[in-house]
Amino acid sequence: MADILEYCKGRKAESFKSGAVLIDEGGAERKLFVLIEGQVEVLRKDTQVSYVDEPGSLFGEMSVLLDMPYSATVRALSAVKAYVLDDAIAFLASKPEIALELATLLARRLYYTTSYLVDLQQQAAGRREDLDLVDKILAQLVQTPEEPKAKKKK
């Protein structure tokens, strides 16, 4: 992801103090953040789901790409320096290499999430009734949507 830093050169970098919130879950600013230095945590419903300190890491990309509110909070765990891109779509469209790096990142996340869900499903198989809901949700995720059934004539 360090290559993304090269594409950001010349843009204004912003500094955040430890404890500052870069992204607020549910916010709709549609900004893309590129970490230059520091450590952040990613929180979903006040639960830490990730810790990131790799320069060039992106935050806010799902909100930008899906045109939806942020799905998590990103908070600085140390002093943080980051590029904050208001023109995120234009930035992502400016160079195919950027889009390819982002696609690779998202594919990696999907791979690990799917692997984790399969592990959960295998662990839960037949053990607890309350985990049957996990099985039902996972089954729906892998099924293709059914074609609409023809309406019965009366």
Secondary structure, DSSP 8 states (H G I E B T S, - for coil): -HHHHHHHTTS-EEEE-TT-EEE-TT-----EEEEEES-EEEEETTEEEEEE--TT-EESHHHHHHTS--SSEEEESS-EEEEEESSHHHHHHH-HHHHHHHHHHHHHHHHHHHHHHHHHHHHHTTT-GGGHHHHHHHHHHHS-----------
